[in-house]
């Protein structure tokens, strides 16, 4: 198997994910872009594992951990996005500049 094909595909996926993180304003789309980047890393790990003919299959094991990490990240990320949407009414990343709410002046 040639290493070039999965490596180029992985690089393209990672670049699309990086563009999504840097250019998007919606928090859910940013989370989707992070998932694309994690998928690119997983593809790269498996491709190098097959190319190196590793006996312990460390790349595949690390990919399984990466999938578990991605599932946990998306679960916590969506919970935070839903909480922010309930409190602020928007999930636009550039409009959420303050982390704490201002106290009303009395």
C-alpha positions as CSV (number, residue, x, y, z in Angstrom):
1,X,0.0,0.0,0.0
2,X,1.3,3.4,-0.9
3,X,1.5,5.8,2.0
4,X,1.0,8.9,-0.2
5,X,-2.7,8.4,-0.8
6,X,-3.9,8.3,2.9
7,X,-1.3,10.9,3.9
8,X,-2.6,13.3,1.3
9,X,-6.2,12.6,2.2
10,X,-5.4,13.1,5.8
11,X,-3.7,16.4,5.1
12,X,-6.6,17.6,3.1
13,X,-9.1,16.6,5.9
14,X,-6.9,18.4,8.4
15,X,-6.7,21.5,6.3
16,X,-10.5,21.6,5.8
17,X,-10.9,21.2,9.6
18,X,-8.4,23.9,10.4
19,X,-10.2,26.3,7.9
20,X,-13.5,25.4,9.6
21,X,-12.1,26.2,13.1
22,X,-10.5,29.5,11.9
23,X,-13.3,30.8,9.6
24,X,-16.6,29.7,11.2
25,X,-18.5,31.8,13.7
26,X,-21.0,29.1,14.8
27,X,-19.8,27.0,17.7
28,X,-21.4,23.8,16.4
29,X,-19.7,24.2,13.1
30,X,-16.4,24.7,15.0
31,X,-17.0,21.5,16.9
32,X,-17.6,19.7,13.6
33,X,-14.4,21.1,12.2
34,X,-12.5,19.8,15.2
35,X,-14.0,16.3,14.6
36,X,-12.7,16.5,11.0
37,X,-9.3,17.2,12.3
38,X,-9.5,14.3,14.8
39,X,-10.6,12.0,11.9
40,X,-7.6,13.1,9.9
41,X,-5.3,12.3,12.8
42,X,-6.9,8.8,13.1
43,X,-6.5,8.1,9.4
44,X,-2.9,9.1,9.6
45,X,-2.3,6.8,12.6
46,X,-3.9,3.8,10.9
47,X,-2.1,4.5,7.6
48,X,1.3,4.6,9.3
49,X,0.5,1.6,11.4
50,X,-0.2,-0.4,8.2
51,X,2.8,1.0,6.4
52,X,5.2,0.2,9.2
53,X,3.7,-3.3,9.7
54,X,3.7,-2.8,13.5
55,X,3.2,-6.1,15.3
56,X,1.5,-4.5,18.3
57,X,-0.8,-2.3,16.1
58,X,-0.2,0.7,18.3
59,X,-1.6,3.1,15.6
60,X,-4.9,1.3,15.6
61,X,-5.0,1.2,19.4
62,X,-4.3,4.9,19.6
63,X,-7.0,5.5,17.0
64,X,-9.5,3.7,19.3
65,X,-8.5,6.0,22.1
66,X,-8.9,8.9,19.7
67,X,-12.4,7.9,18.8
68,X,-13.3,7.7,22.6
69,X,-11.7,11.1,23.1
70,X,-13.7,12.6,20.2
71,X,-17.0,11.2,21.5
72,X,-16.3,12.7,25.0
73,X,-15.3,16.0,23.4
74,X,-18.4,16.3,21.3
75,X,-20.6,15.3,24.2
76,X,-19.1,17.9,26.6
77,X,-18.9,20.5,23.8
78,X,-22.5,20.2,22.8
79,X,-23.6,20.4,26.5
80,X,-21.6,23.7,26.8
81,X,-23.0,25.0,23.5
82,X,-26.6,24.3,24.7
83,X,-26.0,26.0,28.0
84,X,-24.5,29.1,26.4
85,X,-27.4,29.2,23.9
86,X,-29.9,29.0,26.8
87,X,-28.1,31.8,28.8
88,X,-27.1,34.1,26.0
89,X,-29.4,33.3,23.1
90,X,-26.7,32.8,20.5
91,X,-23.9,30.4,19.7
92,X,-21.9,32.8,17.5
93,X,-18.3,32.5,18.8
94,X,-17.4,36.1,18.0
95,X,-20.4,37.5,20.0
96,X,-19.4,35.6,23.1
97,X,-16.6,37.8,24.4
98,X,-17.3,37.7,28.1
99,X,-17.3,34.6,30.2
100,X,-19.3,35.9,33.1
101,X,-22.5,37.8,33.0
102,X,-22.6,41.3,34.2
103,X,-24.4,42.1,37.4
104,X,-27.3,44.4,37.1
105,X,-26.7,47.9,38.4
106,X,-29.0,48.6,41.4
